[in-house]
Amino acid sequence: MTAFFAALTEEQTPLVILLVLRLSVGGLLVWEGYQKVQQGYLPSRKQETVSKTVPLDLILRVWMDEQRKVYRAGDEEPRTVKMFPWYRVFLEHAVLPNVALYAALVAAGELALGALLILGILVPWISGIGMLLGINYLIATWHLGFPYTMLNILFITSLLVLALSRAGRCLGFDGWMHKFYPEIPLF
């Protein structure tokens, strides 16, 4: 047993660190997805359709209307920062008319991505999909500033580290499959 843990720490980047990062990010995604299910992002069996009061609808409308005052060096008056206009158009014309579909995709996507990261299944590919999700969150909340911006950048960076290091090979499905099929680049 001691030799097993020693082998995990002999690498240039100790694999235990990548394992903890992978489990943390996966657990965070599962928790966020579970919270969204509890908030009503997914339709229940009793409902055939989700009402227009899906929490995602309300959150997006608040983000779209939110403004922030930014003081920059040399300015006498603060500047007003709003959501990117092109992203606002995307939300108004693509997301809000189909808010129930997007709410279900967000909740199910976070649950699935988190579970796959925890199990270490196709971590580089799943991390890439998670980065796209994180970039979307970053663009949606960019104008809100700290802490949204920093948390989303940290999330994206963590997924990038997991993808590049192939963290699923440490006590994950990817490591098990890599032993049997080392020539397949998926693992």
C-alpha positions as CSV (number, residue, x, y, z in Angstrom):
1,M,0.0,0.0,0.0
2,T,2.8,2.4,0.8
3,A,4.4,1.7,-2.6
4,F,1.1,2.6,-4.3
5,F,1.0,6.0,-2.7
6,A,4.7,6.5,-3.2
7,A,4.2,5.9,-6.9
8,L,1.5,8.5,-7.0
9,T,3.8,11.2,-5.7
10,E,7.0,10.3,-7.7
11,E,5.7,11.9,-10.9
12,Q,6.8,15.4,-12.0
13,T,3.3,16.5,-11.0
14,P,2.0,14.3,-8.2
15,L,-1.0,12.4,-9.4
16,V,-2.7,12.8,-6.1
17,I,-3.0,16.5,-6.8
18,L,-4.7,15.8,-10.1
19,L,-7.0,13.3,-8.5
20,V,-8.0,15.8,-5.8
21,L,-8.6,18.5,-8.5
22,R,-10.6,16.1,-10.7
23,L,-12.8,15.0,-7.8
24,S,-13.3,18.5,-6.6
25,V,-14.3,19.9,-9.9
26,G,-16.5,16.9,-10.6
27,G,-18.1,17.1,-7.2
28,L,-18.7,20.9,-7.7
29,L,-20.5,20.2,-11.0
30,V,-22.6,17.4,-9.6
31,W,-23.6,19.7,-6.6
32,E,-24.4,22.6,-8.9
33,G,-26.4,20.3,-11.2
34,Y,-28.3,18.8,-8.2
35,Q,-29.1,22.3,-6.9
36,K,-30.5,23.2,-10.3
37,V,-32.7,20.1,-10.4
38,Q,-33.9,21.0,-6.9
39,Q,-34.7,24.6,-8.1
40,G,-36.9,23.3,-10.9
41,Y,-34.7,23.4,-14.0
42,L,-36.0,20.0,-15.0
43,P,-39.7,19.4,-15.5
44,S,-41.3,17.0,-13.1
45,R,-43.3,14.0,-14.2
46,K,-46.5,15.8,-13.3
47,Q,-45.7,18.7,-15.6
48,E,-45.6,18.1,-19.3
49,T,-43.9,21.4,-19.9
50,V,-41.9,23.7,-17.8
51,S,-43.6,27.0,-17.1
52,K,-42.0,30.3,-18.2
53,T,-41.0,30.9,-14.6
54,V,-38.0,28.6,-14.9
55,P,-35.3,29.9,-12.6
56,L,-32.9,30.1,-15.5
57,D,-35.4,32.6,-17.2
58,L,-35.4,34.8,-14.1
59,I,-31.6,34.6,-13.7
60,L,-30.9,35.5,-17.3
61,R,-33.2,38.5,-17.2
62,V,-31.5,39.8,-14.1
63,W,-28.1,39.4,-15.7
64,M,-29.3,41.1,-18.9
65,D,-30.6,44.1,-17.0
66,E,-27.7,44.3,-14.5
67,Q,-25.3,47.2,-14.8
68,R,-22.1,48.0,-13.0
69,K,-20.2,51.2,-12.5
70,V,-16.5,51.0,-13.3
71,Y,-14.0,53.6,-12.2
72,R,-11.0,53.8,-14.5
73,A,-7.9,56.0,-14.1
74,G,-8.3,59.4,-15.7
75,D,-12.1,59.3,-15.9
76,E,-14.0,61.9,-14.0
77,E,-17.3,59.9,-14.1
78,P,-17.6,56.1,-13.8
79,R,-18.5,54.1,-16.9
80,T,-21.5,51.9,-17.0
81,V,-20.8,48.3,-18.0
82,K,-23.5,46.0,-19.3
83,M,-23.7,42.6,-20.9
84,F,-22.1,42.2,-24.2
85,P,-24.7,43.4,-26.8
86,W,-24.1,40.4,-29.1
87,Y,-24.5,38.0,-26.2
88,R,-27.7,39.7,-25.2
89,V,-29.1,39.3,-28.7
90,F,-28.2,35.6,-28.5
91,L,-30.0,35.2,-25.1
92,E,-33.1,37.1,-26.3
93,H,-33.5,35.3,-29.6
94,A,-32.2,31.8,-28.9
95,V,-32.2,31.0,-25.2
96,L,-35.2,32.8,-23.7
97,P,-37.7,31.5,-26.3
98,N,-36.5,28.0,-25.5
99,V,-35.6,28.5,-21.8
100,A,-37.1,25.2,-20.7
101,L,-34.8,23.3,-23.1
102,Y,-31.7,25.2,-22.1
103,A,-32.6,24.9,-18.4
104,A,-32.8,21.1,-18.7
105,L,-29.6,21.0,-20.8
106,V,-27.7,23.0,-18.1
107,A,-28.9,20.9,-15.2
108,A,-28.4,17.5,-17.0
109,G,-25.1,18.7,-18.5
110,E,-23.6,19.7,-15.1
111,L,-24.7,16.4,-13.6
112,A,-23.3,14.3,-16.4
113,L,-20.0,16.2,-16.7
114,G,-19.5,16.0,-12.9
115,A,-20.2,12.3,-12.8
116,L,-17.9,11.5,-15.7
117,L,-15.1,13.6,-14.1
118,I,-15.5,11.8,-10.8
119,L,-15.4,8.4,-12.4
120,G,-12.4,9.5,-14.6
121,I,-14.2,8.7,-17.9
122,L,-12.8,10.4,-21.0
123,V,-11.5,13.3,-18.9
124,P,-9.7,15.3,-21.7
125,W,-12.9,15.3,-23.8
126,I,-15.3,15.9,-20.9
127,S,-13.0,18.7,-19.7
128,G,-13.2,20.3,-23.1
129,I,-17.0,20.3,-23.0
130,G,-16.9,21.7,-19.5
131,M,-14.6,24.5,-20.7
132,L,-17.2,25.5,-23.3
133,L,-19.8,25.6,-20.5
134,G,-17.4,27.7,-18.3
135,I,-16.7,30.1,-21.2
136,N,-20.5,30.5,-21.7
137,Y,-20.9,31.3,-18.0
138,L,-17.9,33.7,-18.1
139,I,-19.4,35.6,-21.1
140,A,-22.8,35.7,-19.4
141,T,-21.5,37.2,-16.2
142,W,-18.4,39.2,-17.4
143,H,-20.1,42.5,-16.7
144,L,-20.9,41.5,-13.1
145,G,-17.2,41.5,-12.2
146,F,-15.8,39.9,-9.1
147,P,-16.4,37.1,-7.9
148,Y,-18.2,35.8,-11.0
149,T,-15.3,36.5,-13.4
150,M,-12.6,35.0,-11.2
151,L,-14.6,31.9,-10.3
152,N,-15.4,31.2,-13.9
153,I,-11.7,31.7,-14.9
154,L,-10.6,29.4,-12.1
155,F,-13.2,26.8,-13.3
156,I,-12.0,27.0,-16.9
157,T,-8.3,26.8,-15.9
158,S,-8.9,23.8,-13.6
159,L,-10.6,22.0,-16.5
160,L,-7.7,22.9,-18.8
161,V,-5.2,21.4,-16.3
162,L,-7.4,18.2,-16.1
163,A,-7.6,17.9,-19.9
164,L,-3.9,18.5,-20.6
165,S,-2.7,16.2,-17.8
166,R,-5.1,13.4,-18.6
167,A,-6.1,13.2,-15.0
168,G,-8.5,10.3,-15.6
169,R,-5.5,8.0,-15.7
170,C,-5.1,8.4,-11.9
171,L,-7.6,6.1,-10.2
172,G,-10.1,6.5,-13.0
173,F,-11.7,4.6,-15.9
174,D,-9.2,6.2,-18.3
175,G,-6.2,4.7,-16.5
176,W,-7.8,1.3,-16.5
177,M,-8.6,1.5,-20.2
178,H,-5.1,2.9,-21.0
179,K,-3.5,-0.2,-19.6
180,F,-5.4,-2.4,-22.0
181,Y,-5.5,-0.1,-25.0
182,P,-2.4,2.2,-24.8
183,E,-2.6,3.0,-28.5
184,I,-6.1,4.6,-28.3
185,P,-5.7,8.3,-27.8
186,L,-9.1,8.7,-26.1
187,F,-7.7,7.6,-22.8
